[in-house]
């Protein structure tokens, strides 16, 4: 159904677009924190000020208010993946039920329960710290655009219920009563365990909560090296250094200081559009009164949602890898992907023909071969890491942070007992085979 080349008549919808993330284009963005220009000593150093790093710092202070914690980031808080995603918060820790069922069926019931507990704790923290981030538990529709997709999805509710995940099958008429698109053939509705959020406001709220608990945050301070000196680990920047008893690495798609992690992560770029606000009559044309998050069931899938100011965010489909793990600002805009996304948008919602897009942007996703996070330690246990969220990290990052702290604090937790936590994904091959393998995978998904 979805074209591989955009139709020319949809291109004017991009004529007024701002090439900047919608979430970060916000007058309420906080003031930048200081650059590290001296030597500091701390109990815990967190490298990375996105969701994973901020949750790590917050949970560390909640566990031990006397613990000294420093967060450091090469840029500004939330300006990488944490401020560039769709704002979907999922209870799943395994990148969806099917991936968890395929990989860890023997412990999936435990993982599911822990995922829902993690989801509740995110909501509790938002309330406890008064974070204004448009949190709304909406559920999610996974829509089928083809008959064969509908047939495959129909079997999931009975299987998933055995592991604690509850899905409801909606036929074409039922799903179109919720969100009206002529392309929908049916959908799975997950009522619980999915929320929508303003991700930048959530990250900035976590940042504010960390500062209120005494966490020090340094921004625009790239860590250039980590050195284990026996008693501690020293992080060096261009203008300063930090000596830490324990280090938590929350660098995700960016190059890790741990060679083992670099072999298991590839950054792929995902692209997103937001529309201008819709009129009341346009909303009536497509319904969507329940504000559900939506994804489609294809191998190359779209995700879309309403925003608090009545726009539609529309992203996904393309996942572009640049050779040699290419990452950086030069890859954050891709006009060809924007044009393709715009074309697909009007295929799904032909009622909205003529609507224009306001923002377009891209961001890097830390992909691994098992599509879900993995953990490990280095420097004789003084440094821990988590990575590989593969695009569903807004919710799972809190669990990833908590489990990383379990390693650093040497806590024999239930999370550490999971085979999911004890094992790591198969590494990607070195270049040039890596690019060839990823290209072949992409070709297969398109087929």
N, C-alpha and C positions, 0 to 999 in steps of 0.2 A: 504493500500500500504506500509506504513512505518513499518518496522519490530520492534519488541519489544526486540529482541536479536541481537547483531551485528554478521555479518559473519566474520569468522576468517581471511579470506584473506585480509580484509581491515585494520587489526590492524597494519601492518608495516607502514601505512601512518602516524602513530603517533610516530614512533620510534625516531625522532629527535626533538620532540616538546619541547618548552620552557614553563614551567608552570608559566606564568606571563602575565599580560594583554599586548596585542600588543600596545595599545595606550600609555601606561605608560613606555614602553621600548623605551625611547626617550632621546637622548643626549641633547635635548633642554629643558628638565625639569628644572623648576626654582629652585633656592636655597631655602632651607627650612627657614621659618620665625622663629623668636625667641619663646622660651617657656615663658609663663607668670610666672614671679617670684616675682611680687610685686602687690600692690593694684592700680587699675585704676578706674577712674570715667568717665562716658560717657553718651551721650544722648540716644544712641541706641546700644544695644549689640545683635549681631547676632550669634547664636549658630549653627555651621555647615558651612563648607567652600566648599560645593558642589555647584551645579548650583543654587539651591534655595537660599542658604545663600549669595552667591556672587551677584546674581541679586538683592537681598534685599538690600545689602550694596550699590551697585552701584546706584540703583534707589533712595535710601534714600538721597544720596549725590547730585544726579541730582535734586531732588525736593528742597533740602535745602542745599546748599554748606557749610553753617556754622554749620550744624549739626555734632556733634562728633559721629563717628561710629567706633565700634570695632567688628571684626570677630574673633571667637575662634573656634578651631577644635581639637578633640581628636587625630587626625592623621595629615595628610598633605592634602592640597587642592587637590581635584579631585581624591584622591586615593581610595575612596569608589565607589558608584554607578556612579558618574559623569565621572569617567575614565574607567569604565568597561562595558559600554553599546555598542550598535551597531552603534551609531552615526546617528540615524534617528531623524530628527527634523520635527515634525508634527504640522500643524496649529490646529488640533483638541484639544479641552480642555476636551473632554468627553470620551477619550479612543476610538475614532472612531465614525463614524456616527451612527452605529446601536445601540451602547450603549446609546448615547445621545437621539436618537429617542425613545428608549424603556423607558427612565427614565424622560426626560424633553421635551416632544414634543411641549408643549405650548410656550417654550422660546428658542427652539433650533435655530431658525433663528438668534436671538440676540447673542446666545453663539457662533454660527458659525462665525458671523461677527466680534465679539470680538477676536475670535481665529485667524482669518486671519490678523487682525490689530496687534495682539501680534506677529505673525510670521514676519510681515513687520518690526516691531520695533526691533526684534532680528537682522535681516539683517542690519537695519540702525545702530545699536550699533556696530556691527562687522566692518562696514565701518568707523564709526565715530572714533573708538579707534584703527583702523588699526590692528585688530586681524587676524593673519594668521592661519587659521584653516581649510583650504580646503573646505570652504562653497560652495556648488553647489546645486542649485534647480534642481532636477532631476525628481520629481514625483515618484510615487510608483505603482507597479503592485501587486495586490492581486490575486494570481493564484489559479485556481481550479484544483485539482488533480483527482477529481472524477466527474462523470456526474451529480450527485445530487448537488454537490457544484456549478457547473456551472449554473444549473437551478435556484438555489437560488440567485446567484449573479446577474443574468441578470435583475432582477426587481429593483435593487437598484438605478441605475442612474435616473429613472423617479421619484422615491420617494425623493431621496436626493436633486434633483434640486429644489424642492419646498422650501427647507430650506437653499439654497445657497451653497451646496456642489456639485461639478461637477465631475462626474465619466463617463468614457467611457468604453463600453463593447467591448472587443477584443475576437474574436473567436480563435480556436486553431491555425489556420494558422497565424493569425495576431500576437498573443503573441509569437509564436515560431520564428517569423521573428525578434522580438526584443531580446528575450533571448531563446535559443533553448534547451529545455528539452523534452524528450519523455513522461514525466509525465504530461505535461501541457494540460489541456482540454479547457482552456480559461482563461480570467483574466479581472478584473476591473482595469482600468488605471486612477489614480488620477494625472493629469498633474501638478496642482498647489498646493501649500500648503504643500509640502514635500521636504525637503532638506537633503543632506548628509553632514556630518561634521566630523572632527577629534575632538571627544568630550573632550579629555584631553587638546588639544591646545585651544579649546574654553574656557574651565574652567580656564586654566592658563592665557589666554588673559583677561578674566573678572577680575581675581585676580590682574593682572598688572594694569588694568584700575582703580580698586578700590584703589590700593596703590598710583596711580598718583593723585587721588582726595583727598588724605589725610586719607584714611581709615587705621586704625591699624589692623594688622592681627597677631594673635598668633596661632602657630601650636604645635602639640604634647602636648596639654594642655587640658586634659579631664575635663569638668565641672562635678563635683561630686554632687553638690546640688544647688538648686535655693531657695532663701529665700525672701519672701515679707516682707519688713520692714516698709511698709506704704508709704513712700515718694519715694522709689525706690525698685528695685529687685537686690539682691546680688547673684552673681554667684561665687561659691567657687571651686578652683582647688587644687591640692596637694601642690602647691607652691605659690599661689597668689589668688586674688579675684578681682571682677569687680562689681562696683555699677552702675546700669543703670536706667535711667528714664523709658525706654521702652526696652523690650526684644522680639526678633523674634526667634522662634524655627524652625530650618531647619534641624532636625535630621532624618527625613524620616524613613528608616527601622530600625534605631537604637532605643533602648528603650527611650520613651519619658518621660519627667519630669511630664507630665500631665496624670493621671490615665485614664481619659476618652479616650485619644488617644491610650494608650496601649491596651485597650480592642477592638479597632477598626482596628488595624494594625497587620498583620502577615508578617514576613520576609520570602520570598521564594527565593530559590537560582536558578539562571538561568546560563547556561553554554554556552561558545562561543569558536569557533575555528577560526584561520586564516590560510590560505594556504601559501605555498611558492609563490613567484611571478610567474604568468603564462607567458608562451612564446607567441609570436605573433601567432603561429599556433594554440595553445590551445585556445586563444581568438577567432580566426576565427571559431573554432569548435563550440563554444557556442554563438557567436555574442556578444550581450550585449554592443553595441556601445553607447547606450544612457545613460549608467551608472545608470539606474533606481534602486531604492531600491525595494526589492521584499519580500513579505510575502506570505505564503500559507494560504488557507482558512479553514484549519482544526481547531478543538477545541484545539488540541495541535499543535501549529503552529511553523514553522521555519521563521526566518528572515535572509536575506542575501543581500550582496552588494559588489561592487568593492571598493577597497581602492585606494588612490592616487598613490601608488607604485605597482599597478597591482596585488594585492592579492584578494582573495575572503574571506570576513568575513561571517561566517556561525554559527548561534546560535539559541537558543530557544528549543522548544519541552518539555524538562523536566522542571518542576517547583517544586523543592523539598522543603518541609517544615520539619523542625527539631523540635521535641517536645519541648514544653515550650518556644516557640518563640526563638529557638536556633539561635544565630548569632555570627560570629567570623571568624578569619582566618582559623580555622580548617575545615570550610565548603567550602572554596573557590576553592578546587580542587576535582573533582569527576571523576576518571578514567572510571567508567562504563558509565557515561553520555557522555564523550568524545568519547568512542568507538561507542556508539549508534549514536551520531551526525555524526561521520565519515562515518558510514554505510549509513545513510540517504543521506549524501552529494553525495555519488557515485550512489545512486539510482536516484537522480535528474540529475546528470551530469555523466553518464557512460562514456562519451567521455574523461573525465579527469582521468580515472583509472590510478593509478601509481603516481599521484600527492601527495606530502607530505604536512603535516601541520606544521606550524612554531611555533604557540603560542596556548595555551589553558588556559582558566581561568574561574572563576565564580564570581558572585556578587549577593548581596541581593537586592531584589525588595520589596518596601513597598506596599503590597497588602491590599486593603480593599474590603468590600463586594459589593461596587458599582463600583469598578474598575476605579475610577477617584478621583481627589483631593477633600479634604474637609478642612474647616477652623474653627477656634474658638478662644476664648480668655480665659484667666484666670488671677489671681492676680488683680481683679477689673479692667480689661482692660489694664493693664500695659504690659501684655505678650500676644502675639498672636502666632498661629501656623498654618501650612499647612502641610498636609501629604496625603499619599494614591495614589500617581501618577500611581502606578501599571505598571511601565515599559515604560510609554510614557511621561517621565518628562523632556526630554531635551528641548522641546519647551514649554510645559505647565508650567515649573518651573518659567519662567519669569512672567506669568500671576499670578501664585500662590504667588510669592513674592510681586507683585504690589498690589494685593488684601489684603495680610497680612498687608502691610503698610497702606492701606486705613483704616483698623481696628485700627491700632496703632495711626494714625494721626486723627482718627475720621472724615474721609471724607465720605460724603454721595454719593458714586460713583455708577455708573451703575452696576458695578460688584457686589457690596454688595446688590443690589436689587434683584439679581437672587435667585430663590429658590434653585438652585444648590449650591450656596454659603451659604445660610441661613440654610440648612439642613445638617445632618450628616448621614453616613452609619450605617446600622444595625451592632451592635457589634458582634464579634465572641464569641462563648460560652467559658467558662473556661475549662482548662484541667481537666480530660482526654478527655472530649467531643470535644474539639477543634481539637485535632489530629485525632479523629475518623471522625469528619465531613469533615475535609480537605482530609483525605484518601478516604472517600466515594465520594467526589467530583472528585478527581483525577481518581478514578476507573470509574466513569460515563463518564468522558471525554475520557478515553481510549476506553471505549465501543463504 
